[in-house]
């Protein structure tokens, strides 16, 4: 492998790391300045990434962003890293104690994806499908994940995706309850008849934002929500799972 090829590969990863730090669109001249590249080299690398489908280009302001195609190529790596035995042991125990459907989801771009799920043990309940993608602003799981974003990251998300006013109000409600109690319980939010108790946690290996959800029929979740919150608090401590918000005693 030639020295030139090695340099090119290194620079591609340096550009990706720069995007990760800024978490916003960047122009070629900004990248060249911050990484001390010749402008022609930055243009060539970004154009190649775009031509290969790994970067999006906005002609209006001459900026680039990593593409969803890039994310999809490494999706399996993120999910592989999240299959930490303690996390899986915890949600298995949670399923046994609550008898409800348990989802482990991850925020990815403007969506949340169910990366692991356990079916309800009751005769009637909510089914789960691993790999299911849901808009982050149109699900309790997604709003829970967004609530765990740090201020600047959340501001960037809202600026890029511009959710409707109703979704913003719901996000504020969910975030407020999480800050107060560490978990959030809402019934009939986007799908009538379905309720959930959700808790944002940190991936044990990747530190990604994950959400554990106890999902079931609204009436049953409403009746058992205090018990489910207590169970979540106890099991996170037992299995050493890190939460994004302090867990308060349910009222």
C-alpha positions, 0 to 999 in steps of 0.5 A: 500500500502506497504512502499516498493511499495511507494518507488518504485513508487517514484523512477520511477518518479525520473528516468523519471525526470532525463531523462527530465533534461538530455534529452539523453540516460542514463546508470543504473550506471549514474542514480544510481550515480545521484539519490543515488540509489543502483546500483542493485535497478537502474538495477531492476527498469530500467529492469522492465520499459523495460520489460513493454515497457516503456523504450528502452535498447541499448545493445551497450552502456548499456543505456536506454531511455523512449520509445514511448509507454510511450509518447503515454500513456500520449499523451492525457494529453498534448493535454488536457492541450493545449486546453486553451480557449485563444489559441483556440479562437485565432486560430478560429479568425485567421481562420475567418480573413484569411479564410485559413486552420489553424493548431495547432501542437505540437512537440513530439519526432521526429514528429509533431502532429496536435492537433487542426485544422480548415478547409479552408473557401475558395471553394478550399484549403488545408484540415486538419486532427487532429491527423496527425503525420509528421516527424519533419524534413520533414515539415515546421511545424516541422522545425518551431518547431525544430527552437524553441528548445534551443541550447542544446535540438536542438543539442541533437535532431540532434545527435539522429535523424541525419537528411539529409544535405538538411533538415539541410540547410532548418532548418537553413533557417527557424530558420534564418527567425524566428529569424529575423521576428518571423514568417516564410513563405515558399511555395512548400517546401515538397509538391508542390502547398502548402504554409504556414505561421508558428509561434512557440508559447508556450503552455499556460499551459504546455509550450510545443513547439506549432506551429500555421500554416496558410496553403493554396495553394502556390499562395494564401499564397504567395500573402497574406503572409504579411497580414497573418504575420500582423494578427498573430502578432495582434492576439497573442497580443490580446489573450496573446499568447506567441511566441518563437521569437519577432514578427517584422513588415512584410516587 
